[in-house]
Amino acid sequence: MARPRLYMASLEDIKKGVVTDVYFKRTVKVLRDHGLCGVKVRAEIHSYKLPRGYEWGVFAGLEEALWLLEGLNVRVYAVPEGTLFRPRDPVMVIEGDYCEFAVFETALLGILRHESSIATKAARIKLAAGDRSVLFFGLRALHPAIAPMADRAAYIGGVDGVAGLHSEKYIGVKPVGTMPHAMIIIFGDPVKAWKAFDESMDPGIPRIALVDTFCDERFESIQAYRALGSRLYGVRLDTPSSRRGDMRAIVEEVRWALDLEGGKDVKIVVSGGLDECGVCRLRDVADAFGVGTSIASPPNIDFSMDIVEVYRDGRWIPTSKRGKLPGFKKLYRCCRPLNHIVVPAGVTPSCGEGCEPEELLRLYIDGGRIVTELPSVEEIRAYVLKQLKMLGDDVCRLCSEH
C-alpha cells in the first residue's frame, strides 16, 4: 500500500537540472553526440506580451535564479531585482556553452515567471491603495512548499505585511494577522472571543476584531468597541461575496457608527476577494486591505528565453527565431521608471538634455561566481515603491476606464 507523500522537488534535484522538460535533456544529448557542445550562445529572457490591462511588470526572482545558475561556467547579466520593465525589455542574458545551462531553462523561467507575476500584482494593488496598508493573506491559495517564495515576492511588490508564520525565518519579516471566523464560532460569542484574544495576545499585537461572523457588521463593530475600548486597534470586514452587496456603503456605515460611538481612531480593514479595482473603489473610506487570492494566483508574466547570438568563427553572430529581435542588447533607463531604450550592445543612447542614460543590465555571475552584491528584501521593496511613486495613479485610471 502506497504511503502518502508531499509532491515537491528537492533542492538537490532542482540544482542538478532534473526538474526540466525532457526535450532539453534530449537536445543536450544530440548536441553532444554531434560535437556541438562547446558552442557559446547568448540567450535573452524577455516578455513580449504582458497580461491584458498591464503596461509594466516587476522583475522578481533574481536571487533564486542566481542560486540556480551559480557554479555553471556562464556569465549572467540581469536588471536589478524589483526593476519595473516593459514588453520586449531584456531582463536577463545568459552567455556560455548552451549545453552548460540548457536543462535549467524550465526551472529558471518558472522562478522568474511565478515570482514576477506575484510581485507585479502586489505592486498594482499597492499602487491602487496609495497610503493605505496592504497585507498579503494568500498562502491558502498555494502549495505550502512555495509559501516563502510567495511571501517574499508579494513583499517585494510592495505589500506592507505578510501573514505566513515562516516569513520571519526566510525573509526577515514579522508576520501579521488578525483572527479567523473559526475562533469566534468555537467561542459561540464574538464578544467572548475578542476579549479572549485580548487577554491571550502579547500587548504589541494590534487588536483587530473580525466583525461579520454572526451579525451585521455595524452592530458587531460597535460591540467590539464597547468590549475593548481604546485597546481596539481596528475592525476587519470579511463579508462573503454572496452577502456583500455594496461594500463601500457597508464601510461608510461602519465608519459613521464607530465615530458616533467615540471610536474615531478605530481602523477599518477590508478583506475578501479584493483586486486592484476593488481597492481603488474603497481606498478613501477603508484604512487597510487584506488581499489574498488575486496576488497569490495572478495573471502570468510570460517570460521566454531565446538565443539571440551564436559565437562562430571568432565572432558573435546575431541570430534568432522569427518574431524575435536578434543580437545582444543593452537596456537603458532615462531618468524615470519605464522610460527605457533598448539598443544593440555597443551603442549608447541619448536621453536628451539633462538626463544621462542608466544602463540596467548588470553582470551578476562571471565564470560561475556571484560578482555583484545582492540587496536585502527591504531594499528591493523600497526600490519598487520608489518607482511606483514616480509612476502616478495609472492603475485606478484603468479601472475607471473599464
C-alpha positions as CSV (number, residue, x, y, z in Angstrom):
1,M,0.0,0.0,0.0
2,A,1.4,3.3,-1.1
3,R,2.2,5.8,1.7
4,P,1.1,9.5,1.3
5,R,3.8,11.9,0.4
6,L,4.3,15.6,-0.3
7,Y,4.9,16.1,-4.0
8,M,7.7,18.7,-4.1
9,A,11.1,18.7,-5.8
10,S,14.2,18.6,-3.6
11,L,16.7,21.4,-3.7
12,E,19.2,18.8,-5.0
13,D,17.1,17.8,-7.9
14,I,16.5,21.4,-8.9
15,K,20.2,22.3,-8.7
16,K,21.1,19.2,-10.8
17,G,18.7,20.2,-13.5
18,V,16.4,17.2,-13.0
19,V,13.4,19.5,-12.8
20,T,13.2,20.2,-16.5
21,D,11.3,19.4,-19.7
22,V,12.7,16.2,-21.2
23,Y,13.3,17.8,-24.6
24,F,16.1,19.9,-23.1
25,K,17.9,16.8,-21.9
26,R,17.4,15.2,-25.3
27,T,18.7,18.3,-27.0
28,V,21.9,18.2,-25.0
29,K,22.5,14.6,-25.9
30,V,22.0,15.4,-29.6
31,L,24.4,18.3,-29.5
32,R,27.0,16.3,-27.6
33,D,26.7,13.3,-30.0
34,H,27.3,15.7,-32.9
35,G,30.2,17.6,-31.4
36,L,28.2,20.8,-30.9
37,C,28.6,21.1,-27.1
38,G,31.0,23.9,-26.6
39,V,29.2,26.3,-28.9
40,K,28.8,29.6,-27.0
41,V,25.5,31.4,-27.2
42,R,23.8,34.4,-25.7
43,A,20.3,33.7,-24.5
44,E,17.9,36.6,-23.7
45,I,15.0,36.5,-21.3
46,H,12.2,38.9,-22.0
47,S,8.4,39.2,-22.0
48,Y,7.0,40.2,-25.4
49,K,3.4,40.4,-24.1
50,L,2.0,41.3,-20.7
51,P,-1.4,40.3,-19.3
52,R,-4.4,42.3,-20.5
53,G,-4.6,45.8,-18.9
54,Y,-0.9,45.6,-17.8
55,E,1.5,48.3,-19.0
56,W,4.5,47.1,-17.0
57,G,5.8,44.3,-14.8
58,V,8.0,44.0,-11.7
59,F,11.1,41.8,-12.2
60,A,11.4,39.4,-9.3
61,G,13.0,36.1,-8.6
62,L,16.6,37.1,-9.4
63,E,18.1,35.8,-6.2
64,E,16.7,32.4,-6.7
65,A,17.7,32.4,-10.4
66,L,21.3,33.2,-9.4
67,W,21.2,30.4,-6.8
68,L,20.1,28.1,-9.7
69,L,22.9,29.2,-12.1
70,E,25.7,29.7,-9.6
71,G,28.5,27.3,-10.3
72,L,27.9,27.0,-14.0
73,N,30.6,28.2,-16.4
74,V,28.4,31.1,-17.6
75,R,28.0,34.9,-17.5
76,V,24.7,36.2,-16.3
77,Y,23.5,39.8,-16.9
78,A,20.3,41.0,-15.3
79,V,18.4,44.1,-14.4
80,P,18.3,44.6,-10.6
81,E,15.6,42.7,-8.8
82,G,12.5,44.9,-8.4
83,T,13.0,46.9,-11.6
84,L,9.9,47.8,-13.5
85,F,10.0,46.7,-17.1
86,R,8.0,47.0,-20.3
87,P,7.3,44.4,-23.0
88,R,10.4,43.5,-25.0
89,D,12.8,44.8,-22.4
90,P,15.7,42.3,-21.9
91,V,15.7,41.5,-18.2
92,M,18.4,38.8,-18.2
93,V,21.0,37.4,-20.6
94,I,23.0,34.2,-20.1
95,E,26.2,33.8,-22.0
96,G,28.1,30.5,-22.3
97,D,28.1,26.9,-23.7
98,Y,24.4,26.1,-24.3
99,C,25.0,22.5,-23.1
100,E,26.0,24.1,-19.8
101,F,22.7,25.6,-19.0
102,A,20.0,24.2,-21.3
103,V,18.4,21.9,-18.8
104,F,17.9,24.8,-16.4
105,E,15.6,26.8,-18.7
106,T,12.5,25.2,-17.3
107,A,13.3,25.9,-13.6
108,L,14.7,29.4,-14.4
109,L,11.6,30.5,-16.3
110,G,9.4,29.0,-13.6
111,I,11.2,31.0,-11.0
112,L,11.1,34.3,-12.9
113,R,7.5,33.9,-14.2
114,H,6.0,33.0,-10.9
115,E,7.7,35.5,-8.7
116,S,7.4,38.4,-11.2
117,S,3.7,37.6,-11.6
118,I,3.1,37.8,-7.8
119,A,5.3,40.9,-7.4
120,T,3.6,42.7,-10.3
121,K,0.1,42.0,-8.9
122,A,1.2,43.1,-5.5
123,A,2.7,46.3,-6.9
124,R,-0.5,47.1,-8.8
125,I,-2.6,46.7,-5.7
126,K,-0.2,48.7,-3.5
127,L,-0.3,51.4,-6.2
128,A,-4.1,51.4,-6.1
129,A,-4.1,51.6,-2.3
130,G,-1.9,54.7,-2.1
131,D,-1.0,55.4,1.5
132,R,-3.3,52.7,2.8
133,S,-1.8,49.5,4.1
134,V,-2.0,46.2,2.1
135,L,-1.5,42.9,3.8
136,F,-0.9,39.6,1.9
137,F,-3.2,36.8,3.1
138,G,-2.9,34.5,0.1
139,L,-0.9,31.4,1.2
140,R,-4.1,29.2,1.3
141,A,-4.3,29.6,-2.4
142,L,-0.8,28.0,-2.9
143,H,1.1,24.7,-2.3
144,P,2.8,25.1,1.1
145,A,6.2,24.3,-0.4
146,I,6.3,27.6,-2.1
147,A,4.9,29.7,0.7
148,P,8.2,31.5,1.5
149,M,8.6,32.4,-2.2
150,A,5.1,33.9,-2.4
151,D,5.5,36.0,0.8
152,R,8.9,37.3,-0.5
153,A,7.5,38.1,-4.0
154,A,4.5,39.9,-2.6
155,Y,6.6,41.8,-0.1
156,I,9.0,42.9,-2.9
157,G,6.0,44.1,-4.8
158,G,5.2,46.5,-2.1
159,V,2.7,44.9,0.4
160,D,3.1,46.2,3.9
161,G,2.9,42.9,5.6
162,V,2.6,39.1,5.1
163,A,0.7,36.5,7.2
164,G,3.0,33.5,6.8
165,L,4.4,32.3,10.1
166,H,7.6,31.3,8.3
167,S,8.2,34.7,6.8
168,E,10.5,35.9,9.6
169,K,12.7,32.9,9.2
170,Y,13.0,33.0,5.5
171,I,12.8,36.7,4.6
172,G,13.2,38.5,7.9
173,V,9.7,40.0,8.0
174,K,7.5,39.6,11.1
175,P,4.1,38.0,10.2
176,V,0.9,39.9,10.7
177,G,-2.7,38.7,11.0
178,T,-5.9,39.0,13.0
179,M,-8.3,36.1,13.8
180,P,-10.3,33.6,11.8
181,H,-14.1,33.0,11.9
182,A,-13.3,29.6,13.3
183,M,-12.2,31.0,16.6
184,I,-15.3,33.1,17.0
185,I,-17.6,30.2,16.1
186,I,-15.9,27.9,18.7
187,F,-16.4,30.5,21.4
188,G,-20.0,30.9,20.2
189,D,-20.0,34.6,21.1
190,P,-18.0,37.3,19.3
191,V,-17.5,39.4,22.5
192,K,-16.1,36.5,24.4
193,A,-13.8,35.7,21.5
194,W,-12.5,39.2,21.2
195,K,-11.9,39.5,24.9
196,A,-10.1,36.2,25.0
197,F,-7.9,37.3,22.1
198,D,-7.1,40.5,24.0
199,E,-6.2,38.5,27.2
200,S,-4.0,36.0,25.4
201,M,-2.0,38.1,22.9
202,D,1.1,40.0,23.6
203,P,0.4,43.7,24.1
204,G,2.4,44.5,20.9
205,I,-0.1,42.7,18.7
206,P,-2.8,45.0,17.4
207,R,-6.3,44.1,18.5
208,I,-8.2,43.9,15.2
209,A,-11.7,42.3,15.7
210,L,-13.3,40.3,12.9
211,V,-16.8,41.7,12.9
212,D,-19.0,39.8,10.5
213,T,-19.4,36.3,11.9
214,F,-23.0,36.2,13.1
215,C,-24.5,39.7,12.9
216,D,-24.5,42.9,10.9
217,E,-21.0,44.5,10.5
218,R,-22.1,47.8,12.0
219,F,-23.6,46.0,15.1
220,E,-20.6,43.8,15.7
221,S,-18.2,46.8,15.2
222,I,-19.9,48.7,18.0
223,Q,-19.9,45.5,20.1
224,A,-16.1,45.2,19.6
225,Y,-15.5,48.8,20.5
226,R,-17.6,48.6,23.7
227,A,-15.9,45.4,24.7
228,L,-12.3,46.5,24.1
229,G,-12.5,50.3,24.2
230,S,-9.2,52.1,23.4
231,R,-7.4,48.8,23.1
232,L,-9.3,48.1,19.9
233,Y,-7.0,49.0,17.0
234,G,-9.3,48.1,14.2
235,V,-12.2,46.0,12.9
236,R,-12.0,43.7,9.9
237,L,-14.8,43.3,7.4
238,D,-14.5,40.0,5.5
239,T,-18.1,39.6,4.3
240,P,-18.5,36.7,1.8
241,S,-19.3,37.9,-1.7
242,S,-22.8,36.4,-1.6
243,R,-23.7,38.7,1.3
244,R,-21.5,41.7,0.4
245,G,-23.9,44.0,-1.5
246,D,-22.3,47.4,-1.8
247,M,-19.1,47.1,0.3
248,R,-18.4,50.8,0.1
249,A,-21.8,51.5,1.6
250,I,-21.1,49.0,4.4
251,V,-17.7,50.5,5.2
252,E,-19.2,54.0,5.3
253,E,-21.9,52.8,7.6
254,V,-19.4,51.2,10.0
255,R,-17.3,54.3,10.0
256,W,-20.2,56.5,10.7
257,A,-21.4,54.3,13.6
258,L,-17.9,54.0,15.2
259,D,-17.4,57.8,15.0
260,L,-20.7,58.4,16.8
261,E,-19.7,55.8,19.4
262,G,-16.4,57.6,20.0
263,G,-14.2,55.2,18.1
264,K,-12.8,57.7,15.6
265,D,-9.4,56.2,15.9
266,V,-10.6,52.6,15.2
267,K,-9.2,51.5,11.8
268,I,-11.3,49.6,9.2
269,V,-9.7,46.7,7.4
270,V,-11.4,45.2,4.4
271,S,-10.6,41.7,3.1
272,G,-12.1,39.0,0.9
273,G,-12.0,38.8,-2.9
274,L,-10.2,42.1,-3.5
275,D,-8.2,43.1,-6.6
276,E,-6.7,46.5,-7.6
277,C,-10.0,47.8,-8.8
278,G,-11.8,46.8,-5.6
279,V,-9.1,48.6,-3.7
280,C,-9.5,51.7,-5.8
281,R,-13.2,51.9,-5.0
282,L,-12.6,51.7,-1.2
283,R,-9.3,53.4,-0.6
284,D,-10.8,56.7,0.6
285,V,-13.1,55.0,3.1
286,A,-11.0,52.0,4.4
287,D,-7.7,52.2,6.2
288,A,-6.2,48.9,5.2
289,F,-6.7,45.9,2.9
290,G,-6.1,42.2,3.3
291,V,-5.6,40.7,-0.2
292,G,-5.1,37.0,-0.9
293,T,-6.0,35.1,-4.0
294,S,-5.6,37.9,-6.5
295,I,-2.0,38.2,-5.5
296,A,-1.3,34.5,-5.0
297,S,-2.9,33.5,-8.3
298,P,-2.2,36.4,-10.6
299,P,-2.2,36.7,-14.4
300,N,1.0,35.2,-15.8
301,I,4.0,37.3,-16.8
302,D,5.0,35.3,-19.8
303,F,8.8,35.3,-19.9
304,S,10.6,33.3,-22.6
305,M,14.3,32.6,-23.2
306,D,15.6,32.8,-26.8
307,I,19.1,32.5,-28.2
308,V,19.9,35.9,-29.8
309,E,23.6,35.4,-30.7
310,V,25.9,32.5,-31.5
311,Y,29.7,32.6,-31.4
312,R,31.2,31.2,-34.6
313,D,34.5,31.7,-36.4
314,G,35.8,34.0,-33.7
315,R,32.9,36.4,-33.6
316,W,29.4,36.8,-32.3
317,I,26.7,36.4,-34.9
318,P,23.3,37.9,-34.2
319,T,20.6,35.3,-34.9
320,S,17.1,34.4,-33.5
321,K,13.9,32.6,-34.4
322,R,11.4,34.6,-36.3
323,G,9.4,37.2,-34.4
324,K,12.3,37.9,-32.0
325,L,14.9,40.6,-32.3
326,P,18.4,39.1,-32.9
327,G,21.6,40.4,-31.2
328,F,22.9,41.1,-27.7
329,K,21.1,44.2,-26.4
330,K,21.5,46.7,-23.7
331,L,18.7,48.3,-21.7
332,Y,18.9,51.9,-20.6
333,R,16.7,54.0,-18.3
334,C,16.3,57.7,-19.0
335,C,15.8,59.2,-15.5
336,R,12.3,57.9,-14.9
337,P,10.8,54.4,-14.4
338,L,9.8,52.7,-17.7
339,N,11.4,55.5,-19.8
340,H,13.5,52.8,-21.4
341,I,15.6,52.5,-24.5
342,V,16.7,49.1,-25.9
343,V,19.8,49.3,-28.2
344,P,22.3,46.9,-29.7
345,A,25.3,46.2,-27.5
346,G,28.0,48.8,-28.0
347,V,25.5,51.6,-28.7
348,T,25.0,54.3,-26.0
349,P,21.7,56.1,-26.5
350,S,20.9,59.8,-25.8
351,C,18.2,60.6,-23.3
352,G,18.0,64.2,-24.1
353,E,19.3,67.3,-22.3
354,G,19.6,67.0,-18.6
355,C,19.3,63.2,-18.4
356,E,22.1,60.7,-18.5
357,P,21.2,57.1,-19.6
358,E,21.4,54.5,-16.9
359,E,22.5,51.0,-18.0
360,L,20.2,48.5,-16.3
361,L,21.7,45.1,-17.4
362,R,24.5,44.4,-14.9
363,L,26.9,41.4,-14.6
364,Y,25.8,39.1,-11.7
365,I,27.6,35.9,-12.5
366,D,31.0,35.5,-14.2
367,G,32.5,32.1,-14.6
368,G,30.1,30.6,-12.2
369,R,30.8,33.1,-9.4
370,I,28.5,35.8,-8.0
371,V,30.2,39.1,-8.6
372,T,27.6,41.6,-7.6
373,E,26.3,42.1,-4.0
374,L,22.7,41.3,-3.6
375,P,20.3,43.7,-1.8
376,S,18.1,42.8,1.1
377,V,14.3,42.2,0.7
378,E,13.7,45.5,2.4
379,E,16.0,47.3,-0.1
380,I,14.3,45.7,-3.1
381,R,10.8,46.6,-1.7
382,A,12.0,50.3,-1.2
383,Y,13.3,50.3,-4.8
384,V,9.9,49.1,-6.1
385,L,8.0,51.6,-4.0
386,K,10.2,54.5,-5.2
387,Q,9.5,53.6,-8.8
388,L,5.7,53.2,-8.1
389,K,5.7,56.6,-6.5
390,M,7.1,58.2,-9.7
391,L,4.6,56.4,-11.9
392,G,1.4,58.1,-10.7
393,D,-2.1,56.6,-10.3
394,D,-2.4,54.7,-13.6
395,V,-4.0,51.5,-12.1
396,C,-7.1,53.4,-10.8
397,R,-7.3,55.2,-14.1
398,L,-7.5,51.9,-16.0
399,C,-10.2,50.7,-13.5
400,S,-12.3,53.8,-14.2
401,E,-12.0,53.3,-17.9
402,H,-13.5,49.8,-17.6
